[in-house]
Amino acid sequence: MNGRLELVKIVSRGVWGALLLAGLAGCATNPVTGKSELSLVSERTELEIGREQYAPSRQMQGGDYKLEPEVTRYVQQVGQRLGAVSDRKLPYEFAVLNDSTPNAWALPGGKIAVNRGLLLELNNEAELASVLGHEIVHAAARHGAKGIERGVVLQGVLLAAGVATRDSDYSQLAVGGAAIGANLLNQSYSRDAELEADYYGMSYMARAGYDPLAAVGLQETFVRLSKDRKENWLSGLFASHPPSAERVEKNRQRARELGNGGELGTERYRRIVDVLKKTAPAYDAYDKGVAALSKKQPDRALELAGQAIALEPREALFYGLRGDALEQRKAYPKALAAYDKAVALDDGFFRHFLRRGALRAELGDRSGARQDLNRSLELLPTADAHYLLGGLALRGGDRPAAIAHFQHASGASTATGKAASSALVRLDLPANPQRYLRSRLGIDRSGVVVIQLQNPTPVATRDIRIQLGERGSGGGVAVRGEYRLPGTLGAGKTAALRTDIRLTDGGQLNRWESRIVGAVVVE
């Protein structure tokens, strides 16, 4: 097969806008399986997706774990040991995320992350190698790219809508280019892809000197936990990597083929995980505090934040929780001080700036709010930050900036996204009614031309004016009349407006067109 279907990136200020199809599909040999397969996504595109989505994807999954850098260095060493023996030499990167949910994921191009919470559940280095080897295969065998090709993310153009994988993550906030990563992280792999990742991942384990039997034991643990329906597992690794008795049996068969022996690395792993276990009670208190806050229990959340800080005063997330609880209690100066501490401890996590920026806006500190909110956007574009910046721009008299921010925020399928859509319509519809209201022409039984109007927006409108024009033989349109819809057209409503134009032949309607030229938003 000649040629290749290429995904072309359209970039606006470093943000993915859309992926468009151009060219012809091509065949390629899968670097892991050796099989010939249809390839719609080039390696260059894979690498670009991974490179551009890695940082925002880590942000929306809790941010990097920074408290004990030796933990991340250790995971990176194990990951690179496996990457060195993989069938595809990608620029592999490995990160540890500051999240208690047991989870791991891979983006196209070899960008891999494992959660702090998963490390606490493993027993030895070989089990970690099993997890990382599995994720390496997902990247090396193009499983993520195949998801794009299947239309999981790509459907003619990229659907840039935030997707929440669980209640406590931040992926539902992402808009614009960052929503690509949210969709990629949320996709579930097929049964064949999971079995393939197990099979070749165990091969990489053996090549790197690890005992492949560790993968069997790990899958047995996963099956047991899934049967016990452990909530944190169901919302983490099991959501995208469902375990099964079939996988256990196939892993056992593969281990026999590879032969016994190899490292377990139990003592090395224990030394590293002991570091995490010491702070586990603090993170447990934090997680309970987040849950309490979601139930509108700020006093309980504040108490749990205090417990977490007493156990581990170096963790920025704990001060962020304290700020959230104090803000919910309307203790704004104390909340601001807590956010200041969170930023001081970790100036690389978007949420600290987002929350402090929102509070500064509430307190009237527009300059400080803009600075914080813009910094949060640099780390992760979110609907919340754009919406708040839109409000600040509007109060400052910068209408074009307000419209731009509301347009970005309206892409989210959240309450903030809906609020931004409403604000955008109220602000921009009077000047550009054709962008928001719909019109088309029909003809009734007596031959009279009827204008059918639709208001798909979340706000009611009135004084809608429509021009009716007729195309001439030269292609130009001559205005034949202007009409006004009496009364109000409610949000989501339709209406019909009879004109004074009568046609003798229904086919003549093709020469006519309508254009909405005026409307007023009902406040």
N, C-alpha and C positions, 0 to 999 in steps of 0.2 A: 504494500500500500504506500503510495507516494504522498509526500507532504505531511503536515502536522496541524492539528487544531491548536492554535495558540491562545492562551488567555492573556489579554493585554491589560495592563494596569493603568488606570487613569488616576493620577495623584493630584490632590489639591492640598497644598500646605502640609505635605507629608502624610495625609490621611487617605486611606483607600476610599474611592468614590464608588467604583463599580468595576466588574470584570466583564469584558465583552468578548464574544466569539469572533474570530477572524481567521480565515484560512481553511485548511482541510484536515480531517482526522488522519491519524497515522498509527501504524503498528509499532510496538517496541517490545523488547525482551525484558521481562521483570528481572531486576538484578538479584533478587533473592531466590525466586522459584525457578527461574530460567524459562518460564513459559512465555509464549508470544501473546500479547494482549493489546487491545485498543488503548491508545494513549491520547487523551485530550488535554492533559496538563503537562507542559514541558518541565524539565528539571529546573530550569531557570525560574519558572513561575513558582514551583514548589519551594525553592530556596527563598524567594522573595516573600512568599506568604509567611513562612516560618520566621524569617528575620523581622518582618514588620509586625507580626501578631504576638511574638513571644513576650515582649514587655507588657503590653496591655492585657494579655491573657493572664499573666502572673498577677497583675494588679487586681483584676476582677476575681481572682481566686484567693485573696487574702494578703497578697504582697509577699515579698521574699522574707524568709526566716533569717534574721540577722543577729539574734541574741548570742548564739554560739557558732561562730564562723567555721569551727573545725568540723561541725556536722555536715555542712554543705561541701567542704573540701573533701571529706570522706566519700560522700555520695558521688561527687564528680570523679574521684579516682576510680571507684568501682565502675561507673558508667563509661569512662574512657577506656578502661581495660576491656570492656565488652565491645565498645565501638571499634576498637582496633582490630578485632577479629570478625567483624560483621562483613556481609557480602557487598555492602555498599558504603563507600567512604564518603559520608556526609560530614558537614561541620557540626558534629554533635555537641550539644550543650545540655547541662543538667543543673536544675535548681531545686532547692527545698523551699516549699511554700509554708507560710505561717498560718496553717489551718489544721484544726483538729480532726476533720473528717478524713478517714482512710481513703486516699485516692491517689491516682497517678494518671498522667496523660502525655500524649505526644502530638506535636503539630507537624505538618509536612516540613521537610528539610532537616529533621533531626533535633528539633527543639523539645526537650523533655523536662517534665517536672514531677516531683513526688511530694506529697503533703507530709508535714511534721507528724500528723496523726497516724499515717500509715507506718512510718518508721517505728513507732511504739508498738505496733502489732506484730512485727516480724521477729524471728528468733535468731537469725544469723545472717552473715554476709551473703551466703549462697542464696537465701530467700530474697534478699535485696537484689542480687544479680538476676534472679528469675523475673522479678518485676521489671527491672530496667531492660533486660534482654527482650522481654515481651514488648515493651514500648519501642525499643529500637527497631524491632521487626515491623511494627505498625508504620514507622517512618520509612524504613528502608524498602519495604515491599509496597509502598505507595498506597497504603490503606486510606490515609486521610485524603490523598489526591483523588482516589477512586470515589470517595464520598462526595467530593466536589463534582466529579464527572457524572455521578448518579443523579445529581440535582438536589442533594441534601443541603448544599449551600448555594449552588448556582442554578438558577432557573431562568435562563436567558440573560438576565442581569442578576447581580448579587442582591439577595434580600437582606438589607442591613437592618435587622430588627433584633433587639436584645432578647436573649433567651435565658431564663433562670433555671439553673440546675438544682437549686435547693433554696430554702427560705433564707438562709443566712449568708448567701454569697452576694456578689455585687454585679453579676453579669447582666441582670435585668436593667441596670442603669446605663449600660454601654450604648452609644449611638455612633452612627457613621462607620468609619473603618474598623473601630474596635469591635463592633457587633459581628464582624466576620469571625473573629476568634471565639466569640461566645457561641456561635453556631457550630464551629468546628469542635469545640470542647463538649458540646451537648450531644453530638451525634453518637449513636450506638453502632458498634461494629457488627458485621454479619457473623453468623456462626462459623462460616468458612474462614473469615479473617481472624477470628479468635483462635481457632484451631491452628491456623497457619502461624500466628504469632507465638503460640505455645511451642509448636514443633521446631521452628527455626530458632526461637529464643533459647530453647534447651541446647540446641547445637552450639550456639554462641557461648553458653555457660560452660559446656564441655571444652570447647576450644580455649577458653580463657582460664581453664584449670579448676572450675567449680564442679561440685557434685550435682549432676542433673536431677538426682533423686529429691533434692530440696524443692524442686518445682512441683513434684508430686505431693509432698507433704503440705506445701503451701495451698495447692488447689483443694486438697482434702479439708484444710482449715476453712477455706472460703465456702465450700459447700456446706459445712456444718454451720457456719455463721449465717448463711443465707437461709437455711432451714429454721434456725432460731429467730430469723427475721430481726437481726440486730439493726436498729434504726440508722445508726451512723454509717454502717456498711451499705445499707440499701440506698442511702442518699449519696454515696461516694463511688467507690470502685465498682460495686455491683451494678450501678446504674448504666455504665457504659461497657463493662466487662463481665457479663453475667456468668457465674460459675455453673458447672453441671457435672453430673456423674460421668457423662461421656468424656468431658475434658480430662477428668482424673484418670480414667482408664487409658485414654490415648497417651497421656503424659507418662503413665506407668510403662506402657509399651515402648514409648520412645526412649525412656531411661534404660530399658533393657537393651535396646539397640545400641545406645551410646556406651554402655558398660558402666560398671560401678567405679567408685573412686572419685577423687577430687576434693577440693577444700570446702569446708563449711564456714570457716572464719568466725566461729562462735565467740571466742574471746575478744577478737578485734571489734566485732559488732557490739558486744556487751559494753565495752569501754565507751563507745560512742553513744549508745542509747542510754546509758546511765546518766549522761549529761541531760538528756531530754526528760528522763524519769524524775529527776530532781525538781524540775519546774512543772511537771505535769499537773500537780494539784492547783497551781496558780492558773494554768490555762483552763482547767476544769471549772474553777470558780468564774473565770471570765466567760466561758461558754454559757454557764447557767445565768450569768448576769445579762448577756445578750438576749437569752430567751425571756428573762423576766421583763426586760425593757420592751420587747415586742408585745408583751401582755399588758403594757401600760402600768408596770409596777416599778416606778423609778426609785422608790426607797429601797426595795430589795436589790435592785440592780446596783445602786450606790454602795450598799453594804458588801455585795459580792466583788465589786471593783476594788473596794478597800482591802478585802481579803487577798485578792490577786496581787495588788501592789505591795502589800506587806510581805508576801512570799517572794515576789520578784519585782523589785522597783525599777528594773532597767527596760521593761517591755512597754513600748509606746501604745500598743492596743489597749492596755489596761487603763491608761489615762484618757484614751479616746472614749472608752465606755463610761468613765467617770464624768467626762464632759457631756455625753449624751444624757446620762441620768440627771445631772444638774440642770441641763437645758430643759428637760421635760418637767422639772420642778420649777422652772422659770427663775432659777438662781443664776442669772446670766453672767455676772462678773466672775463667779467661781467656775462656771463652765468654760469661760474664755481662758482662764488660767490653766485649766486641765488640758484644753486643746493646745495651748502654748507649749506645755510640757510634752505632749504627744509629738508635736512637730519637732521640738528640740531633740527628742530621742530618735526620731525616724522622719527625716525630711524627704523620703523617697516613696511614701505611700499616699495615694491620691486622697483617701477619705479624710485624713487629718486636715488637709487644706480645704476640702469641700465643706466639712462641718464647721470649721472655724470661719470660713468665708461666709457661710449662711448666717452664722451668728453675728458676725460683724455687720452684715447687711441689715439684720434685724435691729441692731443697735445704732444704725445710722452712720457707721464708718464705711462710706462708699469706697474710698481709696483702698483701705485695707482689704475690704471684701473683694474688690476687683483683682487685687494682687493675688489673694489666696485662690480665688476661683479660676483664674487663668493658669495658675500653677497646677491646680488639680486637673485641668484640661490637658496640660502637657503630659501628665502621667497617665490619664485615662479620660477620653472624651465621654462625658455623661450628660444625660438629659437634665439632671438636676442643676449642674453647673451652668449649662447654657441657658436654662430657664431663669436662674437667678441673675445671670449677667444681662439677659434680655430686659429684665425688670429694672436693673440699675441703669442700663443704657436709656431706657424710656424715660426714667425720672431725670436723667441728665440731658434730655432733649436730643439724643442721638437716635433718631428714628431708623435709619438704615441699619445700624448695628443691632438695634433691638429686633428688627425683622429677621436679620441673619441668625441671631441666637435662637429665636423662637422656631425658625425653620429647622435648625439642627435638633432642637429638643423635641419637636413634634414627631420625629422618627421613632420614638420609643413607645411601646405599647403599655405604658404605665399611667398612673394618675398624673404624674408630671407631664408626660407626653400629651395627654389629653388637655391639660391646662394650657400647655404651650400652643397646641393647635387652636384652642379658643382664642388665646391672646393674639396669635398670628392673624387669624381671620378678622378679629375686631380692628386690628391695626392696619392691615393691608387690603382688605376687601373693598373698602370705599374707593381706593385708587385703582385697583385691579380686579374688578368683579368677575371678569371672564376667567380668571385663574381658579375661582372657587365655586361659582354657580354654573350650572349646565343648562344648555338650551338645544332643542332640536325642532325641526319642522314636521308637521303632519298636515293632513287635509281631511276635512269631514265629508259627509255624504253629499253635501250641497256644493262641494268644491271650494269652500272657504279654507284658507291657510290658517292653521292653528299653531301657535308657539307653545311648546311643552317645556316647562321650566322645572328644574330640580335644584334643591338646596341640600347638598350632602354635608354641609358644615355643621358644627355644634351650636351655631348661633342663629337667631331669627333675623330676617332682613325685610326691608320695606322699600318702597319707591324704586322698584326694579324697572329699569328702562332698557328696552331692546330695540336695536335697529334691524330692519329687514332690508336685505339687498338682493339685487338680481345681477347675475353674471352675464356680461355681454359676449359677443362673438370673439372679441379680442382678449378675453380672459379677465378684464377688469370688472369690479363690482360697483354697481350704482345703487346708492341708498334710495329705497322707495318709500320709506316711512319709518317713524319711530313710535313705539308703543310703551305704555306704562301699565304694570300689573297693579291693580288697586289692592289696598290692604297689606297684610303681612304674610310672608312665606316663612313658615316655621322651620326650625332645624330638622333636617331629614325629610321634609315635606316636598310634594310636587304640586304643580298647578298648571292649568291650561288657559291660554289667552287667545281669543279669536281676533283675527285681524279683519280689515276691510278689503282684503285682496281675494278675489275669486278666480280660480283657474278652470278652464274648460277641459283640460287634459291633465290627469294625475301625473303623467310623465314630466310635465313642465316643472314640477316641484324640484327636480334635480338642479334647476338653474338658480334656485333661491337659497339663501343662507341667512342665518341670524347671528347677531352678536350682542352680548350684554355689555352695555356702555355705562351703566350707573346703578348703584344700589347703596342703601344706608343700613348700617347695623342697628338693630333694635337693642337698646341698652336696658 
